[in-house]
């Protein structure tokens, strides 16, 4: 029974994560460029940020 439940739960979790990412991307895209700049994002980085592919260290500016 556990394996059967796992085959149902895993795809549902993946769909839920996908929907959360898409919602985050939509909300970030709705922000103007000044608001994005305030949170440290460029418009071209929205999808990577929403997918968790960016870290604070990857955004550090060289001095």
VOKETI-115198 format. One record per residue (C-alpha): x, y, z. Coordinates in steps of 0.001 Angstrom, whole numbers, always signed. Each point is the difference from the previous one (the first is absolute). Example, Ala and Ser with C-alpha at 12.3 -4.5 7.8 and 13.67 -1.06 7.14 Angstrom:
residues 2
        x        y        z
   +12300    -4500    +7800
    +1370    +3440     -660
//
This chain:
residues 63
        x        y        z
       +0       +0       +0
    +2860    +2390     +760
    +1450     -313    -3517
    -3405     +646    -1494
     -461    +3091    +2145
    +3470    +1191     -965
     -818     -238    -3708
    -2975    +2277     +584
    +1548    +2448    +2468
    +3249     +697    -1867
    -1619    +1314    -3205
    -2457    +2081    +2034
    +2909    +1548    +1912
    +1814     +744    -3268
    -3080    +1679    -1435
     -428    +2051    +3181
    +3647    +1157     -140
     -417     +912    -3678
    -3120    +2047     +745
    +1704    +1817    +2879
    +2981     +857    -2240
    -2275    +1255    -2789
    -1936    +2151    +2484
    +3256    +1455    +1358
    +1196     +774    -3525
    -3312    +1676     -847
     +111    +2145    +3144
    +3602    +1024     -614
     -725     +803    -3650
    -2820    +2271    +1151
    +2473    +2163    +1954
    +1499    +3050    -1656
    +3750     +252     -586
     +535    +2232    +3037
    -1692    -2510    +2313
    +2077    -2825    -1458
    +3146    +2063     +515
    -1013     +577    +3634
      -20    -3756     +593
    +3205     -496    -1954
    -1341    -1582    -3160
     +228     +834    -3660
    -2961     -949    -2175
    +2163    -2580    -1771
     +653    -1769    +3333
    -3626     -503    +1046
     -391    -3592    -1152
    +3341    -1119    +1449
     -837    +1627    +3327
    -3461    -1578     +136
    +1492    -3412     -756
    +2583     +353    +2764
    +2938      +96    -2384
    +1438    +3206    +1433
    +1761     +577    +3277
    +1007    +3210    +1721
    +3641     -759     -749
     -745     -345    -3725
    -1454    +3523      +78
    +2923    +1570    +1854
    +1496    +2910    -1875
    +3795     +121     -372
    +1745    +2836    +1797
//
